[in-house]
């Protein structure tokens, strides 16, 4: 496929781990995406011998992810923070809340009409920081940025990514947001 460039961000989904440990729940679409910043934190160590560098080793630590969405609806908040609304329909945050582990999925539209798909397999989010501004002489949208820490799963996999040209049939592209990607078994 010829080189193609990302021109946007769409379809943020979160799929919590299933309570029974059988994998992931069905991915749920979050509010419209504005941005997603992903920073894998690698440690690079150099071994020195005979007064020179003789080897370099790397290790993945955690992965910082920040998502900025048009909104963080109560349903989105419950999903990624592990909270629930009370009988009055109010979410009361508690020090005992436990955000669920889950996968974050999204795709980038490409200028050639295709998409680049991403899945980050294991992480959790924390409640967003809040900054609120009064409306002055002009209107300014106030959107939430939510931070999370992701890591490799127990099998060492931490991310899946896939480019689809958008013109051919692809079961991987068609199912990206209906379940978290699982490789096709080798024959």
VENCOR-V368055 format. One record per backbone hydrogen bond with DSSP energy under -0.5 kcal/mol. CO is the residue of the C=O (numbers start at 1). NH is the residue of the N-H. E is the energy in kcal/mol with one decimal. If there is no record, write none. Layout:
co->CO nh->NH e->E
co->CO nh->NH e->E
//
This chain:
co->5 nh->111 e->-2.5
co->10 nh->107 e->-2.3
co->12 nh->30 e->-3.0
co->13 nh->105 e->-2.5
co->14 nh->16 e->-0.5
co->14 nh->28 e->-2.3
co->15 nh->103 e->-2.2
co->16 nh->25 e->-3.5
co->18 nh->21 e->-1.9
co->23 nh->18 e->-2.8
co->28 nh->14 e->-2.2
co->32 nh->70 e->-2.5
co->35 nh->68 e->-2.9
co->36 nh->38 e->-0.6
co->37 nh->66 e->-2.4
co->39 nh->64 e->-2.5
co->40 nh->42 e->-0.9
co->41 nh->61 e->-3.4
co->43 nh->45 e->-0.5
co->43 nh->59 e->-1.9
co->45 nh->57 e->-2.8
co->47 nh->54 e->-3.1
co->47 nh->55 e->-1.3
co->49 nh->52 e->-1.0
co->52 nh->49 e->-2.7
co->55 nh->47 e->-2.9
co->57 nh->45 e->-2.9
co->59 nh->43 e->-3.0
co->62 nh->41 e->-2.5
co->63 nh->150 e->-2.9
co->64 nh->39 e->-2.9
co->65 nh->148 e->-2.8
co->66 nh->37 e->-2.9
co->67 nh->69 e->-0.5
co->67 nh->146 e->-3.1
co->68 nh->34 e->-3.0
co->68 nh->35 e->-1.8
co->73 nh->77 e->-2.9
co->74 nh->78 e->-2.7
co->75 nh->79 e->-2.2
co->76 nh->80 e->-2.5
co->77 nh->81 e->-2.2
co->78 nh->82 e->-1.6
co->78 nh->83 e->-0.6
co->80 nh->125 e->-0.7
co->84 nh->92 e->-0.5
co->86 nh->89 e->-2.3
co->90 nh->86 e->-2.8
co->90 nh->92 e->-0.6
co->91 nh->93 e->-0.6
co->94 nh->97 e->-1.6
co->101 nh->17 e->-2.8
co->102 nh->123 e->-1.4
co->103 nh->15 e->-2.4
co->104 nh->120 e->-2.9
co->105 nh->13 e->-2.7
co->106 nh->118 e->-2.8
co->107 nh->10 e->-2.7
co->108 nh->116 e->-2.3
co->109 nh->7 e->-2.9
co->109 nh->8 e->-0.5
co->110 nh->113 e->-2.2
co->114 nh->110 e->-2.8
co->115 nh->117 e->-0.5
co->115 nh->164 e->-3.0
co->116 nh->108 e->-2.9
co->117 nh->162 e->-1.8
co->118 nh->106 e->-2.0
co->119 nh->121 e->-0.6
co->119 nh->160 e->-2.4
co->120 nh->104 e->-2.2
co->122 nh->151 e->-3.0
co->123 nh->102 e->-2.0
co->124 nh->149 e->-2.2
co->134 nh->136 e->-0.6
co->138 nh->136 e->-0.9
co->141 nh->143 e->-0.6
co->144 nh->69 e->-1.7
co->144 nh->146 e->-0.5
co->145 nh->129 e->-0.6
co->146 nh->67 e->-2.7
co->147 nh->126 e->-2.6
co->148 nh->65 e->-2.3
co->149 nh->124 e->-1.9
co->150 nh->63 e->-2.8
co->151 nh->122 e->-0.6
co->153 nh->156 e->-1.9
co->157 nh->153 e->-3.0
co->158 nh->121 e->-1.2
co->160 nh->119 e->-2.3
co->162 nh->117 e->-3.6
co->164 nh->115 e->-2.5
co->170 nh->174 e->-2.4
co->171 nh->175 e->-1.5
co->172 nh->176 e->-0.6
co->173 nh->176 e->-0.8
co->175 nh->178 e->-1.3
co->175 nh->179 e->-1.5
//
